[in-house]
Amino acid sequence: MTPLLDLRPGDAATVAAIHADAGLRQRLAALGFRIGRRVELIREGAFSGPLHVRLGTTDVILRRKQAAQIDVKR
């Protein structure tokens, strides 16, 4: 497993675990981040900015700190 933060644009993976407090975990689940869900990194923001992630047909912008708490399998 690797953090979502380590993916490169164009990489796809499957959500394996979410290591966040209950509030953030609930918010991520509402956005579509669930174990077993396929994600694709579309692009990274300049100067260590946020990540643009696609879950199915939904696009989400995540802070790097949040992306580091999501483990994925390639």
Phi and psi in degrees as GROMACS dihedral restraints (atoms count N, CA, C in turn):
[ dihedral_restraints ]
;  ai    aj    ak    al  type     phi  dphi    fc
    3     4     5     6     1  -140.9    20    10
    4     5     6     7     1   150.9    20    10
    6     7     8     9     1   -66.9    20    10
    7     8     9    10     1   146.7    20    10
    9    10    11    12     1   -54.2    20    10
   10    11    12    13     1   -31.5    20    10
   12    13    14    15     1   -57.8    20    10
   13    14    15    16     1   -28.0    20    10
   15    16    17    18     1   -84.6    20    10
   16    17    18    19     1    -7.2    20    10
   18    19    20    21     1   -69.4    20    10
   19    20    21    22     1   155.6    20    10
   21    22    23    24     1  -109.8    20    10
   22    23    24    25     1   155.8    20    10
   24    25    26    27     1   -52.1    20    10
   25    26    27    28     1   131.9    20    10
   27    28    29    30     1    96.6    20    10
   28    29    30    31     1   -17.0    20    10
   30    31    32    33     1   -74.8    20    10
   31    32    33    34     1   143.5    20    10
   33    34    35    36     1  -121.9    20    10
   34    35    36    37     1   150.0    20    10
   36    37    38    39     1  -157.6    20    10
   37    38    39    40     1   176.9    20    10
   39    40    41    42     1  -116.8    20    10
   40    41    42    43     1   134.9    20    10
   42    43    44    45     1   -64.5    20    10
   43    44    45    46     1   125.3    20    10
   45    46    47    48     1  -108.2    20    10
   46    47    48    49     1   -34.2    20    10
   48    49    50    51     1  -161.4    20    10
   49    50    51    52     1   153.3    20    10
   51    52    53    54     1  -126.8    20    10
   52    53    54    55     1   117.2    20    10
   54    55    56    57     1  -105.8    20    10
   55    56    57    58     1    75.3    20    10
   57    58    59    60     1  -139.8    20    10
   58    59    60    61     1   164.5    20    10
   60    61    62    63     1   -68.2    20    10
   61    62    63    64     1   168.8    20    10
   63    64    65    66     1   -58.6    20    10
   64    65    66    67     1   -40.0    20    10
   66    67    68    69     1   -64.7    20    10
   67    68    69    70     1   -47.4    20    10
   69    70    71    72     1   -68.4    20    10
   70    71    72    73     1   -39.3    20    10
   72    73    74    75     1   -59.5    20    10
   73    74    75    76     1   -41.4    20    10
   75    76    77    78     1   -66.3    20    10
   76    77    78    79     1   -41.4    20    10
   78    79    80    81     1   -64.4    20    10
   79    80    81    82     1   -43.5    20    10
   81    82    83    84     1   -64.3    20    10
   82    83    84    85     1   -39.1    20    10
   84    85    86    87     1   -62.6    20    10
   85    86    87    88     1   -38.8    20    10
   87    88    89    90     1   -65.3    20    10
   88    89    90    91     1   -29.3    20    10
   90    91    92    93     1   -82.0    20    10
   91    92    93    94     1   -11.7    20    10
   93    94    95    96     1   114.1    20    10
   94    95    96    97     1    -0.5    20    10
   96    97    98    99     1   -80.8    20    10
   97    98    99   100     1   101.5    20    10
   99   100   101   102     1  -131.9    20    10
  100   101   102   103     1   151.2    20    10
  102   103   104   105     1   -59.2    20    10
  103   104   105   106     1   132.1    20    10
  105   106   107   108     1    94.2    20    10
  106   107   108   109     1    -7.8    20    10
  108   109   110   111     1   -82.1    20    10
  109   110   111   112     1   137.9    20    10
  111   112   113   114     1   -81.4    20    10
  112   113   114   115     1   133.7    20    10
  114   115   116   117     1  -127.9    20    10
  115   116   117   118     1   152.3    20    10
  117   118   119   120     1  -134.1    20    10
  118   119   120   121     1   132.1    20    10
  120   121   122   123     1   -84.9    20    10
  121   122   123   124     1   118.5    20    10
  123   124   125   126     1   -86.3    20    10
  124   125   126   127     1   -50.2    20    10
  126   127   128   129     1  -160.8    20    10
  127   128   129   130     1   163.0    20    10
  129   130   131   132     1  -111.9    20    10
  130   131   132   133     1   140.5    20    10
  132   133   134   135     1   -69.4    20    10
  133   134   135   136     1   150.3    20    10
  135   136   137   138     1   -65.6    20    10
  136   137   138   139     1   151.2    20    10
  138   139   140   141     1    56.2    20    10
  139   140   141   142     1    48.6    20    10
  141   142   143   144     1    59.6    20    10
  142   143   144   145     1    40.1    20    10
  144   145   146   147     1   -80.8    20    10
  145   146   147   148     1  -168.8    20    10
  147   148   149   150     1   -69.8    20    10
  148   149   150   151     1   167.3    20    10
  150   151   152   153     1  -105.6    20    10
  151   152   153   154     1   139.6    20    10
  153   154   155   156     1  -100.0    20    10
  154   155   156   157     1   113.5    20    10
  156   157   158   159     1  -118.8    20    10
  157   158   159   160     1   142.8    20    10
  159   160   161   162     1  -114.1    20    10
  160   161   162   163     1   128.9    20    10
  162   163   164   165     1  -118.3    20    10
  163   164   165   166     1   100.1    20    10
  165   166   167   168     1    65.5    20    10
  166   167   168   169     1  -114.5    20    10
  168   169   170   171     1  -105.4    20    10
  169   170   171   172     1     7.1    20    10
  171   172   173   174     1  -102.2    20    10
  172   173   174   175     1   129.5    20    10
  174   175   176   177     1  -102.1    20    10
  175   176   177   178     1   134.7    20    10
  177   178   179   180     1  -130.9    20    10
  178   179   180   181     1   140.2    20    10
  180   181   182   183     1  -103.9    20    10
  181   182   183   184     1   123.7    20    10
  183   184   185   186     1  -118.6    20    10
  184   185   186   187     1   142.5    20    10
  186   187   188   189     1   -69.3    20    10
  187   188   189   190     1   151.8    20    10
  189   190   191   192     1   -61.6    20    10
  190   191   192   193     1   -35.3    20    10
  192   193   194   195     1   -62.2    20    10
  193   194   195   196     1   -40.3    20    10
  195   196   197   198     1   -70.2    20    10
  196   197   198   199     1   -41.0    20    10
  198   199   200   201     1   -63.4    20    10
  199   200   201   202     1   -30.8    20    10
  201   202   203   204     1   -68.7    20    10
  202   203   204   205     1   -18.9    20    10
  204   205   206   207     1   -91.8    20    10
  205   206   207   208     1     1.4    20    10
  207   208   209   210     1  -112.2    20    10
  208   209   210   211     1   118.3    20    10
  210   211   212   213     1   -93.5    20    10
  211   212   213   214     1   140.6    20    10
  213   214   215   216     1  -129.6    20    10
  214   215   216   217     1   158.6    20    10
  216   217   218   219     1  -112.5    20    10
  217   218   219   220     1   135.3    20    10
